[in-house]
Amino acid sequence: MDYFYGPGRNHLFVPGPVNIPEPVIRAMNRNNEDYRSPAVPAMTRTLLEDVKKIFKTTTGTPFMIPTTGTGAWESALTNTLSPGDRIVSFLIGQFSLLWIDQQQRLNFKVDVVESEWGQGANLDVLTSKLAADRAHTIKAICIVHNETATGVTNNLVAVRKLLDDYRHPALFLVDGVSSICALDFRMDEWGVDVALTGSQKALSMPTGMGIVCASPKAMEASKTAKSVRVFFDWKDYIKFYNMGTFWPYTPSIQLLYGLRAALDLIFEEGLENVIARHRRLGKATRLAVEAWGLKNCTQKEEWYSDTVTAVVVPPYIDSSEIVRRGWKRYNLSLGLGLNKVAGKVFRIGHLGNLNELQLLGCLSGVEMILKDVGYPVKLGSGVAAAAAYLQNNIPLIASRI
Ligand code: PLP
């Protein structure tokens, strides 16, 4: 037996994959179906319309692809760019690093703009690059909206403004894997050309569906982009969209029903309420970290993430030990520090279908672990700080008013 079940619920606080709500689990517990029957295309049509709402787009074309965030990256890049194209990409943590690695392996010429981990994208460097690029050799700007490794949220409005100020036609490609459906994200208003997410993050579904949304400009670029693509080719999807059957290959029926249930929950709560809830969860977590006397890995308030907090531990503590102990002793799953911040930070994911009392359970677990590993924390201090804030700010549950 390689799975060790603990008593009670596992407190899953990694920043994805996240806890799946019961209605979504139940909706997926069903047999396979003929995806060529009239039922599946009808459901797909409404899902495609509804998925646009979480991207806040009316003009975008969505693709629900059997893949993960990594495949969604590849879909965004290969459908819009050609080998040798120059792109500007921001390196601020492990996930932006992995995306840049993919961009380089796909033979794009990447201007890597690096920041210290814990800081956001360096927009001064972007400004000088755009100012110098009168010939418009930069074909795309690639940015991770929310860097899950460090808990840094980038300012997409500022990037759009720079592109507009310099009247630069570069495509604006955004990884929204740990932001879309949790943080404020507006594809049309912010002029994002391709946005993408993965099902296991704020949608609170199993891993396995990458959702990519392309603006009309990105769809136009896909007509001339020369990168080799087969499985991810948007053209195949469009062909089947036009035929009204929707699927160029076999969809996961269970994930489609799961997505239906996940979207229903989000719309029932209201997307703006979902975003506000994440703001509360983020703020409460940061108040707890402050009360413990620990530092947030994110260096400035303007970059604070409301979906994940990376907590810096003192040098005499190995943060991996905190994660190990959480799992072994308290049935609490926290996120490890990755790459440059391995051993130095642990991460609390606070995204998806999650409420305030669940978060308080996690925070009380973290306090006990901190005491276990020799950090002088006053038990209850973080929980009290978070609860005091939450008690004043939690609204009535929208569906129960
Ligand atoms: N982008 C971000 C911001 C992520 O957090 C992750 C995974 O955690 C990915 C991309 C990669 O997604 P996946 O592991 O689903 O391929």
Residues whose N, C-alpha, C, O or C-beta is under 5 A from the ligand:
A	BS01	PLP	T68 G69 T70 F95 N146 T148 D175 V177 S178 G198
